Amino acid sequence: MEWTRSDTVALSLQSCTKCHGLGLRLDRSGNPTACNCALRGIFRTCFERFRRCIEQEAYVSRVSCEPSPGGHRRPTTWGRKDEEFIADFELVTKRTLDELEHRLFRYHFILGADWKLCCRKLNVDRGTFFHAVYRIEQKLGRVFRELKPYPLYPLDEYFHGASCWPDSASEAWRQEQAAPNVVPIRPKIQLRKLRFPSPVKKAA
């Protein structure tokens, strides 16, 4: 995907020495890419939403209706977005991280262990722990944004819906809704033109 400033400027750090608060930097090929501070911001935003979905009461979750692609029509599907986000977050995390990174992620982010307990459990020093945490946040932040076809970030598109519809299917659906093929119960009434008698000319 192509990163733009609108994707990263709200998540970047003003004190970052690499992007200077813009959230973009140039990679080795000279193409713009997201800065590490913006990637960590994406991860923290998704992680906060993950925690909110986990900690909320079961009755707060609700079923939502959303369109799904299918031919020329737009059938709707029902789903529980909070539970789907929890499952997607955990599956993407497990598939992206290696074994050691996933253990650190589970101890620190999921179970809430501090750096002292994680260092003692994983047998690493303090510097190695925090470098690993930053690396995990950057890796997952990039995956959450670049995941296809449905990225986890932005959250408003995930929960409320920017659907990935082909232009031809969308146009056909709009035309069908604008002019539906409905068979009338009664035949149409044919309007006849009324003919008025021509005025009689008086004799001179």
C-alpha positions in Angstrom: 0.0 0.0 0.0 1.0 3.6 -0.4 1.4 5.5 2.9 0.2 9.1 3.0 0.6 11.9 5.5 -3.0 11.7 6.4 -2.5 8.1 7.6 0.3 8.9 10.0 0.4 12.6 11.0 -2.1 12.1 13.9 -0.1 9.2 15.3 3.4 10.5 15.0 5.5 12.0 17.8 6.5 15.6 17.5 9.8 14.8 19.1 10.7 12.1 16.6 14.1 12.8 15.0 13.4 10.7 11.9 10.1 12.1 10.7 10.0 15.4 12.7 6.3 14.8 13.5 5.1 14.0 10.0 4.9 10.3 10.5 6.6 9.6 7.1 10.2 8.9 6.2 12.0 7.6 3.1 13.1 4.0 2.9 16.2 2.7 1.2 14.5 2.9 -2.3 13.5 6.5 -1.7 9.8 5.7 -1.4 7.7 7.2 1.5 6.9 4.8 4.3 5.5 5.0 7.8 7.9 6.0 10.6 8.3 3.7 13.5 6.6 6.2 15.9 3.5 6.1 13.7 3.5 2.3 13.6 3.7 2.1 17.3 0.8 4.6 17.5 -1.3 2.3 15.3 -0.5 -0.7 17.5 -1.4 1.1 20.7 -4.7 2.4 19.2 -5.7 -1.1 18.2 -4.5 -2.6 21.5 -6.6 -0.1 23.5 -9.6 -1.1 21.5 -8.8 -4.7 22.0 -8.7 -4.2 25.8 -11.9 -2.3 25.7 -13.6 -5.2 23.8 -12.2 -7.7 26.3 -13.1 -5.8 29.5 -16.6 -4.7 28.6 -19.7 -6.6 29.8 -21.2 -9.2 27.5 -24.5 -7.4 27.2 -22.8 -4.3 25.8 -21.8 -6.2 22.6 -24.4 -5.9 19.9 -25.1 -7.5 16.5 -24.4 -5.3 13.5 -25.6 -5.6 9.9 -23.2 -4.9 7.1 -23.2 -5.4 3.3 -21.1 -8.2 1.8 -20.1 -8.6 -1.9 -22.1 -11.1 -4.0 -22.8 -10.6 -7.7 -24.8 -7.6 -8.7 -26.8 -7.5 -5.5 -25.7 -6.5 -2.0 -26.7 -9.2 0.5 -26.3 -8.3 4.1 -24.6 -10.3 6.8 -24.9 -10.1 10.5 -21.9 -10.2 12.8 -20.6 -9.2 16.3 -17.8 -6.8 15.5 -16.3 -6.7 19.0 -15.8 -10.5 19.1 -14.6 -10.5 15.5 -12.0 -7.8 16.3 -10.8 -9.8 19.4 -10.3 -12.9 17.2 -8.6 -11.1 14.4 -6.3 -9.3 16.7 -5.2 -12.5 18.4 -4.8 -14.5 15.1 -2.8 -11.8 13.4 -0.6 -11.4 16.4 0.1 -15.1 16.6 0.8 -15.4 12.8 3.1 -12.4 12.7 5.3 -12.8 15.7 7.9 -15.6 16.3 7.8 -17.8 19.3 10.0 -15.6 21.6 8.2 -12.4 20.6 4.8 -14.0 21.1 5.8 -15.1 24.6 6.9 -11.6 25.5 3.7 -10.2 24.0 1.5 -12.6 26.0 3.3 -11.9 29.3 3.6 -8.1 29.0 0.5 -7.1 26.9 -2.0 -9.8 27.6 -1.2 -10.8 31.2 0.0 -7.3 32.2 3.4 -8.3 33.7 5.9 -5.5 34.2 9.4 -5.4 32.7 11.1 -7.0 35.9 8.8 -10.0 35.8 9.2 -10.4 32.0 13.0 -10.2 32.2 13.1 -12.8 35.0 10.7 -15.1 33.1 12.4 -14.8 29.7 16.0 -14.5 31.1 16.8 -11.2 29.3 18.1 -7.9 30.5 16.2 -4.6 30.6 17.5 -3.1 27.4 16.8 -6.3 25.4 13.2 -6.3 26.8 12.3 -2.7 25.8 13.9 -3.1 22.3 11.8 -6.2 21.8 8.7 -4.4 22.9 9.3 -1.5 20.4 10.1 -4.0 17.7 6.8 -5.9 18.4 4.8 -2.7 18.3 6.3 -1.6 15.0 5.8 -5.0 13.4 2.2 -5.4 14.4 1.4 -1.8 13.7 2.5 -2.2 10.1 0.6 -5.5 9.7 -2.6 -4.0 11.2 -2.6 -1.2 8.6 -1.4 -3.2 5.6 -3.5 -6.3 6.2 -5.7 -7.2 3.2 -8.5 -7.3 2.3 -9.7 -5.9 5.7 -7.1 -4.1 7.8 -7.6 -3.7 11.5 -6.8 0.0 11.3 -8.4 2.5 10.8 -10.9 1.3 13.4 -13.9 3.3 12.1 -13.6 1.4 8.7 -13.3 -1.9 10.5 -16.3 -1.4 12.8 -18.5 0.7 10.6 -17.7 -0.2 7.2 -15.8 0.9 4.2 -16.7 -2.1 2.0 -14.3 -3.2 -0.7 -16.7 -3.4 -3.6 -15.8 -3.5 -7.3 -16.9 -0.5 -9.2 -18.9 -2.5 -11.7 -20.9 -4.3 -9.0 -21.5 -1.0 -7.1 -22.7 0.7 -10.3 -25.0 -2.2 -11.2 -26.5 -2.2 -7.7 -27.2 1.5 -7.8 -28.8 1.3 -11.2 -31.0 -1.6 -10.0 -32.1 0.3 -6.9 -32.8 3.4 -9.0 -34.9 1.6 -11.5 -36.1 -1.7 -10.0 -37.6 -4.3 -12.3 -41.1 -4.5 -10.8 -44.0 -6.1 -12.6 -47.2 -4.1 -11.9 -50.3 -5.9 -10.7 -52.6 -3.9 -13.0 -51.9 -2.8 -16.5 -50.9 0.8 -17.0 -53.7 3.2 -17.8 -53.4 4.5 -21.3 -54.0 8.2 -21.4 -56.0 9.4 -24.4 -55.8 12.8 -25.8 -59.0 14.7 -25.5 -60.3 16.1 -28.8 -62.3 19.3 -28.6 -64.7 20.1 -31.5 -63.4 22.7 -33.8 -65.3 26.0 -33.5 -67.9 26.6 -36.2 -67.1 29.5 -38.4 -70.0 32.0 -38.8 -71.1 32.8 -42.3 -70.1 36.3 -43.4 
